[in-house]
Amino acid sequence: MNQCDIGLIGLGVMGENLVLNMESKSFS
């Protein structure tokens, strides 16, 4: 696994967390 793959996975995880945060805030 090279640096680019790790960066893409990190971005995906961060994006998923952002979406979950926005959803929980809008529903609460």
C-alpha positions as CSV (number, residue, x, y, z in Angstrom):
1,M,0.0,0.0,0.0
2,N,1.5,3.3,-1.0
3,Q,1.1,6.9,0.3
4,C,-1.7,7.7,-2.2
5,D,-3.9,4.7,-1.1
6,I,-3.5,5.7,2.6
7,G,-4.5,9.3,1.7
8,L,-7.6,8.2,-0.2
9,I,-8.7,5.9,2.6
10,G,-8.1,8.7,5.2
11,L,-10.2,11.1,3.0
12,G,-13.0,8.5,2.8
13,V,-13.1,7.9,6.5
14,M,-13.1,11.7,7.2
15,G,-15.8,12.2,4.6
16,E,-17.9,9.5,6.2
17,N,-17.5,11.0,9.6
18,L,-18.5,14.4,8.3
19,V,-21.7,13.0,6.7
20,L,-22.6,11.1,10.0
21,N,-22.0,14.3,12.0
22,M,-24.2,16.4,9.7
23,E,-27.0,13.7,9.8
24,S,-27.0,13.4,13.6
25,K,-27.1,17.2,14.0
26,S,-30.0,17.6,11.5
27,F,-32.0,14.8,13.1
28,S,-31.4,15.8,16.7
